[in-house]
Amino acid sequence: MKEYPVEFFNESDLELDSGKHLAAAQEARSLIASDFVQEFGWINVIVIPSKDHTELNINYLGHDYATDILTFEYPEMGVISGEIYINADVLVENAAEYQVAVSNELNRLMVHGILHLAGLDDQTDDEQKVMTLNENKYLEELEQKGFM
C-alpha cells in the first residue's frame, strides 16, 4: 500500500505546535483507516482565519455563516484524499466553551474531519451521536499516546 502524506498548515495568527498536531493527525488517520478499513490518500489540515473559512463556506456550500470545520473529499480509485479547513476563531471559542486547551480542541476537529473522510456524517441526531462516540474513542487513543 502506498504511503500518502499528511500536511499541517497554520495560516492563522494562533501559535500552534505544528509538529505535534501533524503527528496527531498522522496517528488519527492511521487509527481511523485501520478501524474503518479505509485507504486514505493525502490529507491537508489547514487552520485559517474565520473570514477566509466563511468565504469557503459561502463559495463551496452556499452557507453564509461561520462553522468550525469544512471537509472536502477527493476520492480516486478507492483512495480518499481530502482537505480539512479549521476555523481558527471558532476553534478558540469552542475551546473556551468546553473548557479544554486549544490544542485538544484542534485535535478533536482534526479527528472529526478525518471521520468525515471515512464516511461519517453529522447531519441528523443519530449521526451526531455516532460521530461523537467515534470522536471520543479516537481522542482517548490520542491521549493514551501523549497527544493531548
Order of alpha helices (4+ residues) and beta strands (2+ residues): beta-alpha-beta-alpha-beta-beta-alpha-alpha-alpha
